[in-house]
Amino acid sequence: MRHRAEEAACRPISDRRSLGLAINGDAEARGVDDAVSDGSKGCVVDIQRYAVHDGPGIRTVVFFKGCPLRCAWCHNPDAIVPRPEIAFVAVRCIGCGACLDVCPRDAIRLGNDRRIDRDRCDACLLCVDECMSGALSQVGDTYTVVRLLAQVLRDLPFYEESGGGVTLSGGEPLLQHRFTAAFLAAAKQTGLHTVIETCGHVHWGHVEAVLRDVDLVYFDLKLMNAYWPTRAASLLFTPMLSFAVPLSPAALRRTQTWRHSSTCLCELRQRSVHLLPYHDLGEGKLARVDSPLRPLRLAPLARDITQRIADRFEAAGIRTVIAGSA
């Protein structure tokens, strides 16, 4: 099983079924922003305070909901769908049936570990309100720029003391490009340091709309040898980027993976890279939102293997940080 999972994680991206990664196309990317945000509101899945690995200083990280990719190793599968949804944790259910009584669309299936018929559910959240055990919960909330900025500014003393600020992550924050641009503009007006983490699979115009209000961009560079032909347009703005490279155990056993990545960084005159070793924390979230992704069941990389990869980047003249460590 492990051998097959590793092979699946390394197959070319064109083999979308086996890799579990789909690029959904420009039409869906445009529709996400229309569905989630008219520029005045956006959908956020989580706000993480006191973060120290997502930019300089102490930061507040805002995780936007919605992503155009379907990476098999996704750390945040509950942030893929670009709208609020309902999560279900079977072990918390006490079988009271309150959710069934209030559902107006007959989307509750008692006795089923998935519990919700996602085709019928319109995420009205009535079942969440009635659930006494916490088995049902809301994933994703709608924010205005004013409301989100107020949440971020609660940590202002920490930013001022540490040189930190706000980081927009996801999901893909640029999928909600109008709301993201409006929020970043408001954040800069208050003097906040701003960082954005992006996979780059968005229109260049959406990138341009936010760059004037962004101090630092973390670009998520994936599977360099398979990605390069389809990512050229996204890489046009790389001269200003710091890079984050996700390292899956399978991919890094192949020398060309890190070699292609280091060559790319050198060609773009990048001298800094953060290596993010694969972990399986996202797999625990898959069942909760009935994700179409499936667990890879891969063991995380051993520290010594990750260090050897880091040493090779260093030998190429690229300063390397592992998992945000100093």
N, C-alpha and C positions, 0 to 999 in steps of 0.2 A: 504493500500500500504506500509506504513512504517513498519508494523508488518511483512509482507512477506519479505521485504528487509532485516530486521534484521535477520530473520530466515535463509535466503540465505547466509548471511555473516558468519553465525556460523556453517553451515553444514560441515561435515567432508570433507577434501580435496579430498577424493576419489570420491565425488559427484561433478565432475568438471563442469558440465553444470550449475548447480544451483549456485555454488560458484563463477564461472567466473574465476577460477584460474586453469591453466593447466601447468603441468611440461612437457615440450616438448621432453625430452629425450636426451640422449647423442649424437645421430646422428645430431640433429639440433644444439646442442651446438657446436659441432665440425665444422659444416658448417658455422656458423655465423662468426667465426674467419677467415675462408678461404675466405668468401665472402667480408668481410669488411677490413681485414688487413692481409697483407703478412709479418707483422712485421715491415715494414717501414712506413706504413700509418694506420690511424685509423679514425673512425667516431665519431664525437663529436656533441652533440645536443645543448649545451649551455656552456658558461663560466661565472660564477657568481663571481664578485669581492666583496671584503670587507665583506666576510661571517664571522660570529662570533659563529655559532652553529655547526660547522662541524669539530671540533678539536680545539686545543689550539691557542690562539692569533687570529690575523686577517688573513684570509685565502682566497685563490682563489679556488673555487670549479669547477672542470671540470666534466661535465655530459656526460658520454659516451652513445652512442646510441646502443640499443640492450639489450634484457633481456629474459632469458629462462622462466620466470614466467608470469602469467596473473592474477595478484591479482585484485580482484573486487574493492578494495579501492585504486588502483594505483594513486600516486600523479603525476606521469610523464608519462601518456599514450603515449605522443609523442616521448618517448624514448624507446619504446618497439621494434619497427621494426628496425632491425640491418643495416639500410642503409639510405641514404638521401631519403626524400619523400617530397611531396607537401601538404601544408595545405591550406584549403579554408575557408574563413570567409564570409558567405553569405551577411551579412549586409553591407559589404564594396563594394560589386560588383555594378558597374554602368551599366552593360549590354552592354558594347561596342563591345563585340565579338572578340577583338584582340587575346585572348587566342585560340579561335576556329580556327582562320585563320592560326596560326603558328604550331598547334599541328600536328606532322607527323604521329600519330597513331590513329587519330580520337577518342581520349579519353575524349574530352570535351563535356559536356551535358548542354547546356544553358537552363536556366529555372528549373534546378534540384538543390535543396539545397546542394546536395553532390558534384555537378559539375564535378567530375572526375570519370571516369570508371577506378577503380584501377586495374582491370584485364588487361586492355589494356595499361595503363600508364607505361612508363619505366623511369619516373623521369628525362627526358632530361632537364627539367627546362626552356625550351623555352617559355612556357606560363608565367612563373614567370617573366622572363625578359620583357615580353610585357605588363604585368598587371600594369596599371597606378594608380590604386586605392589602391593597397596593399591587395586586396582580396585573391590573391594567393601568397604564400611565401614558401621559402625553409626551411625545417626542417632537420637539420643535415648537417655537412660540413666535408670534408676530411682534415686531418692534417698529416703532417710529424712530427716526434719527434722534429726536430729543430724549426718548426713553432709554435708548441704548447708550447714548452719550452720558446720561446721568448715572447709569450703572458703572460705566468705565471710570468716571471721575470720582467715584467713591474711593478709589485707590490712589488718588493724586499724591498724597504725602509720600507714598512708597516710590512713585515715579521720580519725584523731585529729589529724594534722598539717594536713589540708586542710578539715576540716569535712564530709567526705564520708560514704559509707555504702553501703547495698545498694539496688539498683533491680531490681524484678521486671518483666520484659517478656515478649515472646513472638513469635508466638502470642498467646494471651490468658491471662494468669495466673489470672484469676478463673473460668476454665472449670474449673480444679482448685481450687475455692473452699475445700474443707475442708483440703487440704494447704497451700494458700497462707495461710489463716488461722492454721494451726498454726505455720508457719514464721515469719510476721510476729510472732506473739506471742513466740516464742522469741528472735527478733532484738531486739525491744524490751527483753526482759529483760536482754540483754547491753549495752543502751544504744546500739544502732546507730540511725542516722538511716535511715528507710525511705521509699522512693518506689515507686509502682506505676504502670505504663503500661498503659492499658486502652482498648479500643474501646467499652466500655460496654454491649455486647450480652449482658447477663447479668441474672439476677433481682436486684431491689433488695435482697432478703434476703442475697444473696451479697456485695453491696457493704457492707451494714451490718456484716456479720460481720468485716470487716477494717479498717474506718475507724478504730477506736480505736487501732490499731497502725500507722497510716500517717501519715507527716508531710506528704507531698505526693503529689498525684495528677496525672499527665499524662493528659489525655483526648484521644484521637485523633478529631478532628472531620473528617469526610469529606463532600465533595460536598453542601454545606449545602442547596442548593435542592431536591435530590432526596431527601435523607435526612430532612428535618424531620418529615414526617408519621409516619414509622415509628420515630422516635428520641425522641419526647417523653418516654416513661417513663425512658429512660436519662438524659435531661438534667435529671431532677429533682434530682440531686445536684451540679449544676454550680457552685453558689455557692462551693465550696471548691476548684475545679479551676484548674490552669494548662492551657492548650490547646496541642495540636500539630496543625497543619493541613497535610496532605500536598498539595503543589501539583503537579498533573500539567500538562505543557505544554499539553495540549488544554483542560483545564478552565479554566486561568487566562487563556486568550485570550477567555474569555467574562466580561464585566464582572460579571454577576450572581453569579458564583461567589464572588469576594472580597467583593462588596457584601453578599450574604446572610450571609456569615460574620461580617463586621464588625458588621452590625446585630445578629446574635445575641449576640455578645460584649458589645456595649454594653447590650443589654437585660438581660443577666445580670450586669452591672456588673463584667465582667472587664477588667482593664487590662494584660494581658500575653499575648502570643502568640508561639509559636515556629513559623516557617515552615520546612517541610521540603521543599525542591524535589525533584521526581521524579528518581530515578536508576534505571538499569537493572541494578544489581548483582545483583538477585534473579533475573534471567532466566538467569544462568549456572547456577543451581541447579535449574531446572525439569526438565531431562532426567535429572539424577542420581536423583531420586526418582519419575520417571515421573509428574510432576504433570499433572493435566487442564488447568491454566492454560497459556496460550500467550503467547509474547513479544509485547509491544505494538509494539516497534520504533519507539519515539519518542525523539527527541533530548532530552537534558536541557535545562531552561530556561537561557537565557543569564543571566549575573549581572545585567545591567542591567534585564532584564525582572523578575526577582525583586525587585530593589531598588525598582522602581516600585510593585510590589504592596505591599512593606513600607512605602513612603512613604504609600500610601493608608490603611493601617491606622493609621499614626502620626497622620495627619491626623484620624482619627476618635477620637484620644485613647488609642490602644492601643499600649503599648510593644511593639516588635517586634524579635525576634532571628531572624536567618536561619541555619538549619542549625546551631544551637547556638553560633554565634560570639558573642563578647562585644560 
